[in-house]
C-alpha cells in the first residue's frame, strides 16, 4: 500500500465518524509514523509503506477513530509556536490559553527581571512561552503531578530555555518566594459538566480538569492565598470557564484585588480574569 492510498482510506474512515479534520489528522499521523513532513507525503504519494510502518499507522488510526486526541498519539502539540512534548499525564495545550500568555506579557516589560509563578504548569506550556519571550525574567512552574513535571523539564531542555525552573508543589505548598506575577490555568470544570464535554477530554487527566464548588474550588483557593506570594501591585491572572466570569470577578474583589478585568478568548468567550494586589 502506498502513501496516497493509505491517506485516502484513513480520510474516508475518519470522515465517516464525523471527524471534521479527517484529512489533516490522516496526514499528521502518517507524517509521524514516517518521520517526514506533510509536504514530503504530498510529493511522494507513490512511496510504498513497509509492513512495520503500515501496522503502526493503522494502529494509530484506530485509536484516533476511538476519539483519542492527535496530540497524545504523536506525543507533541504546538503552543505559542513552540513544539511541546505531551503525554496523557498532561492536559493538551489549547490555543485559548495563549490569551493568558498575551495578557501576562503585557504586564511584564521586555528586559525586566521580574519573577513569575505558573501554578499547575502541566507540560509547561505557559511557563515556557513566557520564558521564550522574557529571557531576563525568572519563571517558576509548579505542579502536583510528578509525571507532568518530567514532561515540562524535558520541554525546557529541548527548547534550551534556561530561565525557567519546575518543581513539585500542590499549589503554594512548596512555594517560599514572592513574585511579581502569578498565572494559572487551574481545573475549572464541575462534576456536573464533565458528561457534556467533548469525548476526547475523557483521555485527559481528570485531576487537571475537574474542581469542586461548581468548578470554582481551585480558583477560589488560588485567589484567596495568592496575595501572600505577590509583591505589592503584583498581578494575578487566571483562566476559567466561559460562564464563570461574574463568579471569578467577585472572588477577586472579595479578596481585595483591584483593576479586575476579564478578557475573551479567540471564540469571543470570557476566558481570562486578572487582578492587581493593592499596595499596603
Secondary structure, 3 states (H helix, E strand, C coil): CEHHHHHHHHHHHHHHCCCCCHHHHHHHHHHHHHCCCHHHHHHCCCCECCHHHHHHHHHHHHHHHCCCCHHHHHCEEEECCEEEECCCCCCCCCHHHHHHHHHHHCCCCCCCCCEEEEECCCCCHHHHHHHHHCCCCEEEEEECCHHHHHHHHHHHHHCCCCCEEEEECCCCCCCCCCEEEEEECCCCECCCCHHHCCHHHHHCCHHHCECHHHHCHHHHHHHHHHHHHEEEEEEEEEECCCCCHHHHHHHHHHCCEEEEEEEECCCCCEEEEEEEECCC
